[in-house]
Amino acid sequence: MINLEEMAHKLEESGKYKILRAYQQPECYNPDDGSIKRKGVLIDTEDTGTDFRKDAIIELGMVKFEYSPHDGRIFRILETYDEYSDPGYPIPEIITRLTGITDATVKGKKIDLTHVKAFLKDVNFVIAHNAGFDRKFCEKLHPVFMDISWGCSMSDIDWSSEGIESRKLDYIASKLGFFFTGHRAINDCLATLHILSMQLPKSQTPALLTLLENARRLTYRIYALNSPYSAKDILKARGYLWNDGNGNQPKAWYVEVPQERKDTEIRYLYKEIYKNEPCLPQIQINAQNRYSDRI
């Protein structure tokens, strides 16, 4: 019988080939050693579009797992959830091409919100790959998603500094040596968890530990409210983003900075942008409200 893994190893040893292995769900990532554990959930949604205000979830995937809050080790996958939801109107063709989900796939299907709430009952932390997108859809689905801490495997790890140029999930997976069938909610959850179980390529720190540390940080969102139009290029060059006034945020340029940079940034705005001292709106950002539409 041909030993495929032995063949793959020999090809890699030659230095002429790089082998990508198909994702395989492990029985566990680390054996139970009696240490303190928390429960986390990986979440992914497939949706009819990108605007949570008018579009709808057509698939919700969740993977519950055990992890160490101290060193980021992942232990067992505890439970999975995957359900379709009929949006009540035809799924756009572009979404079907991307996900393979058709009107027939979701016909008559509905996400069991009682089950979703029970699934999250004992969970300490939720992670999504692009939490700024998925959290808004999830909070629209059920308020239980508002009362839990969130992290983002796309934004809460500096992939660029680890030598990974794109933050797309399939690209990160390929750089870490495996591939999977993407754009299906449960598959994306399992792949993300697999990535978070690994050591980061350059820093050699556990990926989940890095995410947890960044998610725990305090930051402040500062709005340059009523800033002069002539300052827009200066603010943009400094890293400010524009908010169009949708949701609960003011129509203004804004930046999110770490706690230690807050006072410096405010002094900069007073001196360079306003030439006086207005009252600037500030919002403290933490894992409970980061990526939410409430801020």
Beta strands, then each sheet from edge to edge (+ up, - down):
strand 1: 21-22
strand 2: 38-47
strand 3: 57-67
strand 4: 74-84
strand 5: 125-128
strand 6: 149-152
strand 7: 178-179
strand 8: 219-224
strand 9: 241-244
strand 10: 251-258
strand 11: 282-285
sheet 1: 1+ 7+
sheet 2: 4+ 3- 2+ 5+ 6+
sheet 3: 9+ 10- 8+ 11-
end
